């Protein structure tokens, strides 16, 4: 059985994979995002998302725990008025951004980077004696982008939203799968991109590593009724 490791501590990403019935493990990278960007000097939001996703995936792929697995790293960057916006971290930054975003539109870029850590020589057995497929040695990535159109937000709504703490740890100061969904008028593109991991992009990258995403299906995809009830 193919092991998939998600190199991200994002609860939204692992929840998304679980709801899609995709078996995975979580192994968090210890990547200093500011240091990575300073080293490469990347300013384009699209390229920054891919660069950080690659840094996370490669950091986890270098760990002994990743041997025999496929690692997927992700990172999201919000582009607004030509500027890249990551997590605001503070209420003041989130407030300034959301006042500007109100009634406007931006683009959420989610970078994906896959590293195939499986043995490339022969089929092998894992610790349980199960045969694991031969690896491809693939290391490749892709960016999925989606336009996010915001509704007009009152100052009171923005303050109440910030008080929840939700936007402080999210790229662009908003989510689509939480309180922030109330302020999103529409999304042009893959909505999973806005959550932080495009399932269709993951499928394409796995395909390039000769893995069908159906191999990772657990038969435990979330019941739509249960998702609505959460």
Secondary structure, 3 states (H helix, E strand, C coil): CCEEEECCCCHHHHHHHHHCCECCEECCCCCCHHHHHHHHCCCCHHHHHHHHHHHHHHHHHCCHHHCCEEEEEEEEEEEECCEEECECCCHHHHHHHHHHHCCCEEEEEEEEEEEECCCCCCCEECCCCCEECCCCCCEEEEEEEEEEEECCCCHHHHHHHHHCCHHHHCECCCCCCCHHHHHEEEEECCHHHHHCCCHHHHHHHHHHCCCCHHHHECCCCCCHHHHHHC
